[in-house]
Amino acid sequence: MKVGDVFKTNTTGDCKVVSYLNSDNVTVEFINTGFITNVKGDNLIRGKVKDYLHPSVYGVGILGQRFNKLTCDREVYTIWRNMLKRCYSTIQHKSQPTYTDCSVSESFKNFEVFEKWCKVQTGFKQQGFQLDKDILIKGNNVYSEDTCCFVPKDINLLLVNRQLHRGETPVGVNYHKKRKQYRARCNKDGVNVHLGWFSSPDQAFQTYKQAKESYIKEVANKWKGQIDERVYEALMNYEVEITD
């Protein structure tokens, strides 16, 4: 084994030896990414060397130059990996098809960048808080530094779009065949509250819209001071649309 020798790895491409002190101290550089690391000669021969700049997590996620699985924040890593899973796992898309068109920004694909961002966010590591991508920007499908925030679970579920499950009626409205009327209901704290019967879907929707927007403000005020100010403002200004 000498400087300049090229070795194949099992998962992340070829690397070449750039420094050799002894069999326990070999420095290699990955040809595709330029990632440099120290390894043992035996592991190098067996291909057990990892390139942490290679997109190895769901085909897009990069662990980063200084990644260490023993010292990294495991909670952050789990959040990051699950974010990538939602966007890039074909298996996940079968059970959660609403994530098919979602993606992650180039910077957020790097674990080290994501970890640094997490640690300065309001709500991070607060019990029950979850990563959200579309409260700050309604309808957003990209996870990024400018679009993501941490919110409590009840806020995260507050604005869930259930278009795939409700049929042709507007959000908050369903048609009752026997009564031949439209019913408006608003979910509050996990309970569907009956708002009334109406002769048209538009009338039912307008009643739902008023009740939903009022409830959103109620929840926002419940969490005021504990959530990101941007989240509070977004909720207070949130408008329910018939296309939601």
C-alpha positions as CSV (number, residue, x, y, z in Angstrom):
1,M,0.0,0.0,0.0
2,K,1.5,3.4,-1.1
3,V,0.5,6.9,-1.8
4,G,-1.6,7.1,-5.1
5,D,-3.1,3.6,-4.8
6,V,-6.8,3.5,-5.5
7,F,-9.2,1.3,-3.6
8,K,-12.9,0.5,-4.1
9,T,-15.3,0.9,-1.2
10,N,-18.5,-1.1,-0.7
11,T,-21.0,1.7,-0.9
12,T,-19.5,5.1,-1.7
13,G,-17.1,4.9,-4.6
14,D,-13.4,4.9,-5.1
15,C,-10.7,6.5,-2.9
16,K,-7.0,7.0,-3.2
17,V,-4.3,7.0,-0.6
18,V,-2.8,10.4,0.0
19,S,-0.7,9.6,3.1
20,Y,0.6,6.4,4.6
21,L,2.2,6.4,8.0
22,N,1.6,2.8,8.9
23,S,-1.1,0.1,8.6
24,D,-3.2,1.7,11.3
25,N,-2.9,5.3,10.0
26,V,-3.8,5.7,6.3
27,T,-5.3,8.9,4.9
28,V,-7.5,8.6,1.8
29,E,-9.4,11.0,-0.4
30,F,-12.6,10.0,-2.2
31,I,-12.3,10.7,-5.9
32,N,-15.9,11.8,-6.5
33,T,-16.3,14.2,-3.6
34,G,-12.9,15.1,-2.2
35,F,-13.8,13.9,1.2
36,I,-10.6,13.1,3.3
37,T,-10.5,10.7,6.2
38,N,-8.1,8.5,8.2
39,V,-8.6,4.8,8.2
40,K,-7.0,1.5,9.0
41,G,-5.4,-0.4,6.2
42,D,-7.4,-3.5,6.8
43,N,-10.7,-1.6,6.5
44,L,-9.5,0.0,3.4
45,I,-8.6,-3.3,1.7
46,R,-12.1,-4.7,2.7
47,G,-13.9,-1.6,1.3
48,K,-15.2,-0.6,4.8
49,V,-14.6,3.1,4.3
50,K,-17.4,5.7,4.1
51,D,-17.6,8.9,2.2
52,Y,-19.6,11.3,4.4
53,L,-20.0,13.7,1.4
54,H,-21.7,11.0,-0.6
55,P,-25.5,11.3,-0.8
56,S,-26.0,8.1,1.1
57,V,-29.3,8.8,2.9
58,Y,-32.3,8.1,0.6
59,G,-30.1,9.0,-2.3
60,V,-29.8,12.7,-1.5
61,G,-28.8,13.2,2.2
62,I,-25.1,14.0,3.0
63,L,-23.8,13.4,6.5
64,G,-21.1,16.0,6.3
65,Q,-17.4,16.5,6.6
66,R,-17.3,16.4,10.4
67,F,-20.1,13.8,11.0
68,N,-19.5,11.4,13.9
69,K,-22.2,8.8,14.6
70,L,-21.1,8.5,18.2
71,T,-21.3,12.2,19.0
72,C,-24.0,13.6,16.7
73,D,-27.3,14.7,18.1
74,R,-29.4,11.6,17.6
75,E,-32.7,13.5,17.9
76,V,-31.7,15.9,15.2
77,Y,-30.5,13.0,13.0
78,T,-33.9,11.3,13.4
79,I,-35.8,14.4,12.4
80,W,-33.5,15.0,9.4
81,R,-33.7,11.4,8.3
82,N,-37.5,11.3,8.6
83,M,-37.7,14.5,6.6
84,L,-35.7,12.9,3.8
85,K,-37.8,9.8,4.0
86,R,-41.1,11.6,3.6
87,C,-39.7,13.3,0.4
88,Y,-37.6,10.7,-1.3
89,S,-38.8,7.2,-0.1
90,T,-40.9,5.5,-2.8
91,I,-42.2,3.1,-0.1
92,Q,-43.2,6.1,2.1
93,H,-45.1,7.6,-0.8
94,K,-47.4,4.6,-1.1
95,S,-48.7,5.2,2.4
96,Q,-48.4,9.0,2.3
97,P,-48.9,10.1,-1.3
98,T,-49.3,13.8,-0.3
99,Y,-45.5,13.9,0.1
100,T,-44.8,12.8,-3.5
101,D,-44.3,16.3,-4.7
102,C,-42.3,17.5,-1.7
103,S,-38.6,18.1,-1.7
104,V,-35.7,19.3,0.5
105,S,-33.5,22.3,-0.2
106,E,-29.9,21.6,-1.2
107,S,-28.6,23.0,2.1
108,F,-31.0,21.0,4.2
109,K,-29.8,17.8,2.5
110,N,-26.6,18.3,4.5
111,F,-27.0,17.0,8.0
112,E,-24.5,19.5,9.5
113,V,-26.4,22.4,8.1
114,F,-29.7,21.1,9.3
115,E,-28.3,20.4,12.8
116,K,-26.9,23.9,13.1
117,W,-30.3,25.4,12.0
118,C,-32.3,23.3,14.4
119,K,-30.3,24.4,17.5
120,V,-31.4,28.0,17.1
121,Q,-35.0,27.4,16.4
122,T,-37.9,28.3,18.8
123,G,-39.5,25.0,19.9
124,F,-36.6,22.7,19.1
125,K,-36.3,19.9,21.7
126,Q,-39.6,21.1,23.3
127,Q,-41.7,18.1,24.1
128,G,-44.5,17.5,21.6
129,F,-43.1,19.9,19.0
130,Q,-42.8,18.8,15.4
131,L,-41.0,20.0,12.2
132,D,-43.4,21.8,9.8
133,K,-42.9,23.1,6.3
134,D,-46.1,24.9,5.2
135,I,-47.4,27.1,8.1
136,L,-45.1,30.0,7.3
137,I,-45.9,29.7,3.6
138,K,-49.3,28.2,2.7
139,G,-49.0,25.3,0.3
140,N,-45.2,25.1,0.4
141,N,-43.7,21.8,-0.6
142,V,-40.0,22.5,0.1
143,Y,-38.3,21.9,3.4
144,S,-35.7,24.7,3.9
145,E,-34.3,27.2,6.4
146,D,-36.8,29.9,5.3
147,T,-39.9,27.7,5.2
148,C,-39.6,25.4,8.2
149,C,-40.3,25.8,11.9
150,F,-41.1,23.7,15.0
151,V,-44.7,23.7,16.2
152,P,-46.7,21.7,18.8
153,K,-48.6,18.7,17.4
154,D,-52.0,20.3,17.7
155,I,-50.9,23.2,15.5
156,N,-49.3,20.8,13.0
157,L,-52.6,18.9,12.7
158,L,-54.6,22.1,12.6
159,L,-54.0,22.8,9.0
160,V,-53.8,19.3,7.5
161,N,-55.2,19.1,4.0
162,R,-57.5,16.1,3.6
163,Q,-58.5,16.7,0.0
164,L,-57.8,13.1,-1.0
165,H,-60.3,11.8,1.5
166,R,-63.3,14.3,1.4
167,G,-64.6,13.9,-2.1
168,E,-66.0,16.7,-4.2
169,T,-67.4,18.9,-1.5
170,P,-65.4,21.9,-0.1
171,V,-63.3,21.5,3.0
172,G,-65.4,21.2,6.2
173,V,-68.5,20.2,4.2
174,N,-70.2,16.9,3.4
175,Y,-73.4,16.0,1.6
176,H,-76.2,14.1,3.4
177,K,-78.1,12.0,0.9
178,K,-81.2,11.3,3.0
179,R,-81.6,15.0,4.1
180,K,-80.5,16.3,0.7
181,Q,-78.6,19.0,2.5
182,Y,-75.0,20.0,3.1
183,R,-73.5,19.8,6.6
184,A,-70.7,21.9,8.0
185,R,-68.4,20.6,10.7
186,C,-65.2,21.9,12.3
187,N,-62.7,19.7,14.1
188,K,-61.8,21.1,17.5
189,D,-59.5,19.2,19.8
190,G,-60.1,16.0,17.8
191,V,-63.9,16.4,18.0
192,N,-66.1,17.2,14.9
193,V,-68.3,20.0,16.0
194,H,-71.6,20.2,14.0
195,L,-72.1,23.8,12.6
196,G,-75.5,23.3,10.8
197,W,-77.3,22.2,7.8
198,F,-77.4,24.2,4.5
199,S,-79.0,24.1,1.1
200,S,-75.8,24.8,-0.8
201,P,-72.2,23.8,-0.4
202,D,-71.1,27.4,-0.5
203,Q,-73.3,28.4,2.5
204,A,-71.9,25.4,4.4
205,F,-68.4,26.3,3.5
206,Q,-68.7,30.0,4.6
207,T,-70.0,28.8,8.0
208,Y,-67.1,26.4,8.3
209,K,-64.6,29.0,7.2
210,Q,-65.7,31.4,9.9
211,A,-65.6,28.8,12.6
212,K,-62.2,27.4,11.4
213,E,-60.5,30.7,11.2
214,S,-61.8,31.6,14.7
215,Y,-60.5,28.3,16.1
216,I,-57.1,28.8,14.4
217,K,-56.7,32.1,16.2
218,E,-57.8,30.5,19.5
219,V,-55.1,27.9,19.2
220,A,-52.5,30.5,18.2
221,N,-53.3,32.6,21.3
222,K,-53.1,29.4,23.4
223,W,-49.5,28.9,22.3
224,K,-48.5,32.6,22.1
225,G,-45.1,33.2,23.6
226,Q,-44.1,29.5,23.2
227,I,-44.0,29.4,19.4
228,D,-42.0,31.3,16.8
229,E,-43.4,34.8,16.4
230,R,-43.6,34.1,12.6
231,V,-45.8,31.1,13.3
232,Y,-48.1,33.1,15.5
233,E,-48.5,35.8,12.9
234,A,-49.1,33.3,10.1
235,L,-51.9,31.6,12.2
236,M,-53.5,34.9,13.1
237,N,-53.6,35.9,9.4
238,Y,-54.5,32.5,8.1
239,E,-57.4,32.4,5.6
240,V,-59.3,29.2,4.8
241,E,-60.0,28.9,1.1
242,I,-62.6,26.7,-0.6
243,T,-59.7,25.0,-2.5
244,D,-58.0,23.9,0.7
